[in-house]
Amino acid sequence: MWVYDERQCDPRKCSARKIVRLGLATEVKDLRRLPRGVIVLDPFAERALSPADAAAVERAGVLVMDLTWAHMDSFPSVPRGTARGLPFLLAANPVNWGRPMELNSAEAVAATLIITGFRDQAEALLLQFRYGEEFLRLNREPLESYASAKDSTEVVAIQSEYLP
């Protein structure tokens, strides 16, 4: 797992910094140094993350870009990455609890790991956060559905069942 941190959030509440501190991810400062094919969690991606991305996650990893939602318009480009968007999920973190699609970095990485078949790693990561179990509870059904999809098109179709 990789973290690119723009240092825009409160360091005491920053889940990206915590997963780096815990040794669960590596911070990257130069996006050109990432492995080719790294999965970039990008809210503007044209394709949804799906189980078909599992090999890329295993080979090159996942990059979470830690920026505040207010600064999403300055989302950096990752030349060697493969952009993927997360499907509809609810945040469980204390800042955005219950808000759709406003996951923090730890929730986004955990969702990615679950969807791509690395559930044990996701649960280990979420155990480090007091809201981790709540994230799994809130999103149990959609995460299971997304993880059983065969590709991005199917994930998007499943997502429509959960959209308000």
N, C-alpha and C positions, 0 to 999 in steps of 0.2 A: 504494500500500500504506500502511496505517495501523497504528500500534502504540500500544496502551494498556498502559503499564508500571506495575504495582503496586510495583515495586522490592523484590521479595521474594527475588530470587535473587542469587547472587554476581556482582557487576558484571563481574568478569574472565571469567566463563563465560557471560554473558547474550547469547544470539544476537539477541534483540530489540534490545538496545542497539547491538549491532554493525551490524545492518542499518540502523538510524537513523544511526549515525555515518558509515556508508559512503554515505549519501544514497539508499539503496534503499527507504526508507520514511520516513514523517513521523510523529513522535510526536504523539499527541493527548491532551490532559489533560481536556477537557470532551467527553464522549460525545454531548452534544446538538448539537455543532457538525459532526458527521460528515454526509456527503452522504446524502440519503434513498436507501434501498435498498442501502447498503453491505453486503457479505457478511461476516457476523460468524462467525468460527470458534468454535463453541460445542459443547463435548462433550455438552451436554444438549439439543441441538437435536432436533426431531422429524423433520426431513428431512435426508437425506444430501446433501452437495455432489455436483453432477453437471455434465456439460458444458452442461446447460440453464441453468446459472448464468453462463455466459461473458459474456453481454451486461451483466449487473449488475457483474461483475468489471471489465469494460472501462469502463463508465460511472461507477461509484461507488467501485470498488476493493474491497480485502479488509482487514478489521480482524482483527489477531491480538491477543488479550488475554494479556499476559505475566503469569501468576501461577504460583506453584509448585503442583504437583499436590496438595500437602498443604492448600492453601487454596482448592480448587475450589468448596467450598461457599459462598464469598463472591463467586461469579462475577457481575460487574455486569450490569445490564440496559442494552441499547442501544435506545432508543426508536425510532430511525429506521432500524435495521438489519434485515437478513434473516438469521436464524440458520440455519446449516448445520453439520452434523457431518461430520467426515472419516471415510471408511470405514477398515477394518482396514489398518494399515500398521505396519511395524517401525521403531523408532528406530535411528539409526546414530550419534548423538552419544555422546561418551565417558561421559556421566553415565548414560544409559539404554540403552546399546547392546543391541539385540536384544529389547527389551521392546515388546510390542505396545501401540499406542495411547498411548505416552508420548513423543510427538514434542516437540522444542523448537520455539520460534517460527519459526526459519528453516526447519526441516523442514516444519512445517505450512503455511507460506506457499508453499514450493516445491511441495508436493503439490497445493495448491489451484491453483496456476498450471498445473501439468501436466494435472490433471484437466479444467480449463476451457479447455485449448487454447493456453496461453501457455508452451510448453515452453522456448523460447529464453530467456525471462526467468527461468524457474525454474533453468535450468542456469547462467546468469550469476550468480544469487544463490548457488547452491550452490558455485560455484567459490571463493567467499570463505571457505569453511569446509573444513578438512582432511578432514572426514568426508563432504563433499558427494557425492563419487563413490561412497562406500560406501552412502549413503542410496539413490542411484539403483540400485546393484547389488542391494541387499537387496529393493527394492520394484519392480524393473523390470516384472515380469509383472503384478502387481496394478495398478500405475499405468497401464499400457497398457490393461488391461481396463476400468478405471474410465473412462478417457478416451474409450473407444469406446462407452460406454453412452449411451442417449438421454436418460434422466432418473433421478431419485432412486430410483424403484422398481427400476429395472434395476441401479443401483449396489448397492443393498442385496442384491439377488439374487446379483450377482457376488461380493460380500463374503462370502457364506455359503460359497463355495468355499475361502476362505482362512482361515476361522475354525478354530481348533484343536478 
